[in-house]
């Protein structure tokens, strides 16, 4: 069995999670502070991947970043960068597709924190950034870990959106979920089962770890 799809999947999930952590933390913080029509629109756009068929999202990403059209053509001509049928394209699609899984839990946790935490920090002369890093973030560790694991696990199982923009190129864009599909198409059920079991095992261990971590984080000191 070729383990390259597993390696590509783990690499994709890791890069996607790190990028979304960098993007999601400040974005979730901004969205959690007050409401405006603009924020509602941004939040709706972020949430769309939850309800939009992956193939539809992948199709529009394929059109947008195709070297023959719009943004994709400009990137190709200006920077010689191509997202379609490349690993970079998989990362782009995964970041967009998994964004609600990172931002949702973090935003909800931040909204539940008492305003007095921020006010006390500001009164001590701390900046907004210092308040977020040193006061707010440590108080949402369970939700932060949940967001990280959900994002990583969700990326492991992506199929439609990565197939549309990345295709099925061995060693480049053929991730584990596509390898499962290929194996079934070829009636190689042993390989399909092996790929599936590996993905299942990784996801199961991650989810169990989150539950255990959250149990001890949320446990009352009197227990």
Secondary structure as GFF3:
##gff-version 3
##sequence-region A 1 223
A	DSSP	alpha_helix	4	32	.	.	.	ID=ss1
A	DSSP	alpha_helix	37	51	.	.	.	ID=ss2
A	DSSP	alpha_helix	54	64	.	.	.	ID=ss3
A	DSSP	alpha_helix	70	79	.	.	.	ID=ss4
A	DSSP	alpha_helix	87	112	.	.	.	ID=ss5
A	DSSP	alpha_helix	115	123	.	.	.	ID=ss6
A	DSSP	alpha_helix	128	131	.	.	.	ID=ss7
A	DSSP	pi_helix	132	136	.	.	.	ID=ss8
A	DSSP	three_ten_helix	137	140	.	.	.	ID=ss9
A	DSSP	alpha_helix	141	156	.	.	.	ID=ss10
A	DSSP	alpha_helix	160	166	.	.	.	ID=ss11
A	DSSP	alpha_helix	176	185	.	.	.	ID=ss12
A	DSSP	alpha_helix	189	217	.	.	.	ID=ss13
###
